[in-house]
Amino acid sequence: MNVTVEGKIVELEGTPVAVGETLPHFKLEDDSGNKVKTADLIGQLTLISVVPDLNTGTCTLQTRHFNKTVDQYPNIQFLTISTNTPAEQKDWCAAEGINNLKMLSDEQESFGYAMNLYVPALGFDTRALYIVDASGTVQYAQIVPEVADEPDYDDALKVLNQLMS
C-alpha cells in the first residue's frame, strides 16, 4: 500500500492490518523503558493513535486532540504510538502538558512492521487510527492517505461511540 508525504508517494511495508483482523504480535516501550507486548493491550476497548514523529505540527495536533478527548471516555484505553524514543516522548509530553494518554514508543519498529504501517524509505510509521475491541480484534482502521494531514477524528469517535453502546 502507498501513502503520500507532502504529495510524494511512499510505500508502506505491506498491507496494513484491517477491520476484522486480530492485532499481530509486537513489542513497544513505555516512558519508563518497560516492554509492552500486544497481550498487555488486550482486555478493554482501545483507540490507538499512530503518529510518525511527535516533533511535527500535525502529530502534535493529533495527540493534543486525543489528550482532550480521553476524559469523555473513562472506560476506553487511549494510546499514542510513535517512533520517537521513550525519552523523547516523555520530554515532549512534559513540554506540551500531555498527561491523559498512554504514550508508547515504536523506536524498534516492531509495531510498524507487524501492523504494516512502517515506511522504510522514511524510517517511521505512517499516520493511522485503530479501534480494537477487548479480544484484540480490529473494529476500525483509518490509514491517513496523506501523512501531513490529520485523521478524520469524527469518523473514529462515531465508531467508538457505537462500540460502547
C-alpha positions in Angstrom: 0.0 0.0 0.0 1.1 3.6 -0.6 0.5 6.9 1.2 1.8 10.3 0.3 4.1 12.6 2.2 3.6 16.2 1.1 2.3 14.8 -2.2 5.2 12.4 -2.8 4.2 8.7 -3.0 5.9 6.4 -0.4 5.4 2.7 0.0 4.4 1.0 3.3 6.0 -2.2 4.4 2.9 -4.2 3.3 -0.9 -4.1 3.5 -1.9 -2.6 6.9 -3.9 -4.7 9.4 -7.6 -4.3 8.5 -11.0 -4.4 10.2 -11.8 -8.0 11.4 -8.2 -9.0 11.8 -6.6 -9.7 15.2 -3.7 -7.5 16.4 -0.4 -9.1 15.5 2.4 -9.7 18.0 4.6 -6.7 18.6 6.6 -5.0 21.3 6.6 -1.4 22.3 8.3 0.6 25.2 6.5 2.8 27.7 8.0 6.0 29.2 9.9 4.0 31.8 11.6 1.8 29.2 9.4 -1.2 30.1 8.4 -3.6 27.3 4.7 -3.6 26.4 3.5 -6.5 24.3 0.3 -7.0 22.3 -1.1 -9.1 25.1 -0.7 -6.2 27.6 -3.0 -4.0 25.4 -5.8 -6.6 25.2 -8.7 -6.6 27.6 -10.6 -3.4 27.0 -11.8 -1.2 24.1 -8.8 0.7 22.9 -8.2 3.6 20.5 -4.7 3.6 19.0 -3.4 6.8 17.5 -0.3 6.3 15.4 1.8 9.4 14.7 5.1 9.4 12.7 7.0 11.9 14.9 5.7 13.9 17.9 8.0 16.8 17.0 5.9 17.8 14.0 2.9 20.1 13.8 0.3 17.5 12.6 1.4 14.9 15.1 1.2 17.5 17.9 -2.4 18.4 16.8 -3.5 14.8 16.7 -2.0 13.9 20.1 -3.4 17.1 21.7 -6.9 16.2 20.2 -6.9 12.8 21.8 -5.5 14.1 25.1 -8.6 16.4 25.3 -11.0 13.6 24.2 -9.9 10.9 26.5 -11.7 12.4 29.5 -15.0 11.9 27.7 -14.3 8.1 27.6 -13.3 6.9 31.1 -13.6 3.2 30.2 -11.6 3.4 27.0 -7.8 2.9 26.7 -6.3 5.7 24.6 -2.8 5.0 23.2 -0.4 7.1 21.1 2.3 5.3 19.3 5.2 7.0 17.6 8.8 6.0 16.5 10.1 8.6 19.0 12.2 7.2 21.8 10.6 6.9 25.2 12.8 9.8 26.5 11.7 12.0 23.6 8.0 11.1 24.2 8.4 11.9 28.0 10.1 15.2 27.3 7.5 16.1 24.6 4.6 15.3 26.9 6.1 17.4 29.7 6.6 20.3 27.4 3.1 20.0 25.8 1.2 19.3 29.0 0.0 15.9 27.7 -0.9 13.7 30.7 -4.1 11.8 29.8 -2.7 9.5 27.1 -0.5 6.4 27.4 2.5 7.0 25.1 4.3 4.0 23.6 7.5 4.1 21.6 7.9 2.0 18.4 11.6 3.1 18.2 12.4 -0.6 17.4 9.8 -0.6 14.6 8.2 -3.8 15.9 4.7 -2.3 15.8 5.2 -0.7 12.4 6.4 -3.9 10.8 3.7 -6.1 12.5 0.9 -3.7 11.5 2.4 -3.0 8.1 2.5 0.7 8.8 6.2 1.2 8.6 7.5 3.5 5.8 11.0 2.1 5.2 12.1 5.0 2.9 11.5 7.5 5.7 12.1 5.5 8.9 8.7 6.0 10.6 5.2 4.6 11.0 2.5 6.2 8.8 -0.4 8.2 10.4 -3.3 5.9 11.4 -6.1 5.3 13.8 -7.3 1.9 15.1 -10.0 0.9 17.4 -9.5 -2.6 18.9 -12.0 -4.5 21.0 -11.3 -6.3 24.3 -10.4 -9.5 22.4 -7.8 -7.8 20.3 -9.9 -7.7 17.1 -9.6 -4.5 14.9 -13.0 -2.9 14.7 -11.9 0.3 12.9 -8.9 1.2 10.8 -8.1 4.5 9.2 -4.8 4.9 7.3 -4.5 8.6 6.5 -3.7 8.9 2.8 -1.5 12.0 3.2 0.8 11.7 6.2 0.8 15.5 6.6 -3.0 15.6 7.1 -4.9 15.0 10.3 -7.1 11.9 10.6 -10.9 12.1 10.5 -11.4 12.3 14.2 -15.2 12.4 14.0 -15.4 9.2 12.0 -13.3 7.3 14.5 -15.2 8.7 17.5 -18.5 7.8 15.9 -17.4 4.2 15.6 -16.0 4.3 19.2 -19.4 5.5 20.5 -21.2 2.8 18.5 -18.9 0.1 20.0 -19.6 1.5 23.5 -23.4 1.1 23.2 
